[in-house]
Amino acid sequence: MKKPLKVIIIVFSSILLVLFLLLIFYIAHPSPSDFNTFIKMREYQEKILKKYNCSEREINSYFTDYKISLPLLYRIVFKTKNLSLYLKSYFNDRIETATISQFEIGSNSGNYFDYTFMIRPKPGYNVPLFHGDALKALPGVTSALYMDFYSLNNQVDSEYFFKDVKDKLEEALKLAEPYWKTEGFGELTPHLDPYKSKWRLEMVEPDKGTEEEKRKYFETAYTCYTLYLLSYMEALSGFDKNRDSNLIDQNKKEIKDFVSILYNKDIAVKMGKMIFPEKDFDTYFLNGFWGIEEQR
């Protein structure tokens, strides 16, 4: 047998062995629990958005009962053939787009591995946008909650914007202290460093905690999330609209630039492109989640 053929066989056999070991590992280890926290987060944000008279965007109907058939490696990781997407996006007189995105493992399992959310104001309001991710532990992914208020230009005054609700933000940061991500803080999003705030929150689940310690982590993550969400909505509801047409045009451009950075550099986008049908990813990410017209 020729040497190149032997090398190919060895490499191919090694890949099969790794896949087999992964399969055995994930069959033997049950998925970690989020104690229903991600569904509670969704229900809470939807309740708050309705309180502020938000309506659903038309794009929601495109993703009703939307399922993603997974490639082989992802089937092994998730232990299912498909993911079900939950996407709801809203707007009101102050909010351009407020979106919730979740991926359910399988169909009607109630087992969600993430909770991703975003609220961005209309361009007439020169204030931060609110964005975050709650993640369940998966291979290569740590169970964590990331939240921040991103300012898209130097004229955004976050201190003034949050002046009446800073106590809620400080309370959340205090609660998160036992779970604070000290190593690698912000390392997943260096491309967003110019936009980040002093209130950026990154907390991670205890690596080897007891069941009760893990439950406590998720309870704390939920409380921190609700405090941040309430702070943002209350601050936005009391903020005056800017009528400077030049600033409004600038804000329109800056949100597109911000999303473009995410589109080209964010790891979640790279993963999304691997599992979504090519024709649907831009519809999901640009229009569905961010409320930006597809231009790619």
N, C-alpha and C positions, 0 to 999 in steps of 0.2 A: 504494500500500500504506500502510495506516495506521501511524503511528509506533509505537504499542505492539506491534504485530505484528512490526515490524522489530527492536525491542529483544529480543523473545522469541526470534526466529530467531538473532540475533547471540549471545545468551547460550547458547542450545542448541548452536550451532555451536562455541562456545568450549569448552563442556564436552566435546563429542565430540572436539575436537582434543587437549585435555589427556589424555583417556582413551587416545587413539591413541598419543600420545607416550609415555605411561606403558607401554603395551603394547610398543612398540618397544624402550624402554629395558630392560625386564625380560627380554625375549626375548634381547636382545644381551648381558646381563650375567648370568653364572651365579651361583647362590646361593653365599654364602660357606660355607666348611667349618668345622665345629667339631672336626674331627679325631677324631670318634667320642667326644668327651668327654661329651656328654649321656647317651649310652647307658651309658658307664662309670660315671657318677654314679649312675644308676638301679640298675645292678647292684650297686654298692658299698653303697648304702643298703639294698637288699633283703637283701643278705648280712648286714649288721650287725643289721638288725631280726630276722632269723631266729636270729642268734646269741643275741639276748636274748629268744628264745621268743615272738616276736610271731606272731599269727594273722591271717588275712585277714578283713576285715569283709564282711558279706553284700552291701553296696551294690556291691561290685566286679562282681558278676554282671550288674548293670543296664547297665554300660558295656563289657561284653565286645563286641569288634568294633564299637564305636560310631563312626559317621562323621557328619561335619557337612557338609552341602551349602552351599557358600559363595555369598554375593551377588556380583554382577558385579565390583564394585571390588576385593573381596578375592581373586577369581579372578585378577585382573590382578597383584595384589601377590604372591600366592603361586605363581602360574603353575600352578594346579591347580584342579579343580572342587570338591575336598573336602579336608577334614582328617580324620585319624584320631586319636581320643583314646585315650591310654594312661593309665588311672587305676587305681592300686592303693592301698588303704587298709588299715591294720593296727592292732592293739591288743595289749596284754598287761596284766599285773597292775599296772603303773605308768603305762602310756601309754593315754590315752583314745583318741587318734587320731594315726596317723602316716601321712601321705599323700604319694604321688608322682603328679604330673600332667605329661603331656607331649603336645604336639600334633605329629603326624607330617604332613608335607606330602605329600598324596596317600595311597595305600594301599601298604603293604609297600615303601616307598621307603627306609626306614632314615634318612630325612632329617628330623630333629627340629629345630624352631626354638627350643625352650625346654626347661628342666628346672625345675619348680617343686616345692618340697617343704615339708613342715611336720611338726613333732612337738610335740604338746602333752600334758602329763601329766594324769593324773586329778586331779580337784579336791581330793583329799586331800593332794596335793603342792604346796605353795605356792612354786613355782619358776618361772623364765621358760619361755616356749615358744620353740621354734626354728623360724624360717621364712626362706625365701630363694627367689630366682629367678636362674637363669642364662639369658641371652637371646642369641640370634644376631642379627646386624645385619639389619634390615629397614628399609624406608622409614619414616623418622621414629623409628626405634628403634636405639639404640647397643648393640653387643655388649658385655655386661657381666655381672658377678656381684654380686648384692646378698644379704647375709646379716645376720641380727641375732637377738638373744635378747630377746624382748619381756616386760617385767614388767607384770603387769596390776594390781598394787596396791602400795602403799608398804611393805607388810610383806615383800615379796620381797627377800631379801638375795643379790644376784647375786655379790658378792665372796665370800661364804661358800660359796655353791653351787659356784663354780668354783675354790675354794681349792687343790685338789689337781691341777688340770689347766690352770692359767693359763699354764704354759710352752708348751702346744700352741697356745693362742689367740694368745700373743705371737709364736710362730714363724710362724703364718699371717699375722698383720698385717705382720710383717717381710718375708715373701715377696711380699706384695701391694704393697709400697711403690712399685716401678717403674710400677705400673699404677693407682695410687691416683686416684680421682676427686676432683680438687681443686676444680673449678668445678661449682657446683650440687650439692654433696654433700647428699643427703637431700631434694632438691627435689621428687622424685616422690611422696614420702609425708609431707608436712607434717602430715597428719591423724593420723599415728602418733607424732609427736614426743614426747608424754608417756610413751610406752611404750618408747622406744629405749634401747639400752645403750651403754656405753663401748666395747664390742667390735664395734660396727656396722662392717661391711666393705662397701665399694663400690669395685670395680675395673673398669676398662674396657679393652677391646682397643685396641691402638695403631691410630690412624686410618689411617695410611699405612705400616704395617709390611710387611716382606718376608714371604714365606711361612713362613720359619723363625722370624721374630719372632712371627708370629701363632700358630704351633704352640707356641712357648714360653709365650705368654700362656695358652693353654688348658691346658697342662700345669700351670702355676702355679695357675690357677683350680681345677683338679681337686684339687691337693694341699691348697690352703687349705680347700676344702670338706670333704675327708676329715678334716682336723685339727679343724675345728669340729664335725663330726658325732661323732667319737670323744670329744671333750671333753664334749659334751652327754650322750651316752649313759653315759659313765663316771661323770659327776657325778650323773646321775639315779639310776643303779643303787646308789649309796652314800648316797642321801639318805633321811632318816627321814620317815615319813608323819605328817602332822598330823591329829590326831583331834578338833580343835575343830569342832564341827558348824556353828557360825556362820561360821567362815572357809571351810568347804567350800561352804556355801550362797552365800557372797559370791563365791567363785571361779566357781561355776556361772553366776551372773549376769554377772560381768565378762567371761567368754569370749563370752557372747552379745552384750554391749555392744561388745566389740572387733570381732567379726565384723560387727556392724551398721554400725560406722563404715566398715569396708572395703566393705561392700555398697553403701553410699550415696556413698562418696567416692573409691574406688580406680579408677584409670584402666583397670586390667585387667578390672574388673567391667563397666565401660561397653563395652569392646571385646567381652567375652564375650557380653553381651546382644545385640550386633549380629550375632553369627554362630550362636549356639545357637538351636535351636527354643525358643520361649517356654516351653513346658511342661517343658523339661528343664534350664533354666539353674539354677534354685534347687536342683533335685535334685543337680546337679553341684557347685555352689559351696557350698551350705549343708550338705547331708548328705554328699555324696561326698567333698569336699575337707576341710571343717572338722569334720565329724561332729556338726553341729548340726541339730536337728529343724527342718524347714521351717515357717516361721510367716508367710509372706508370701503 
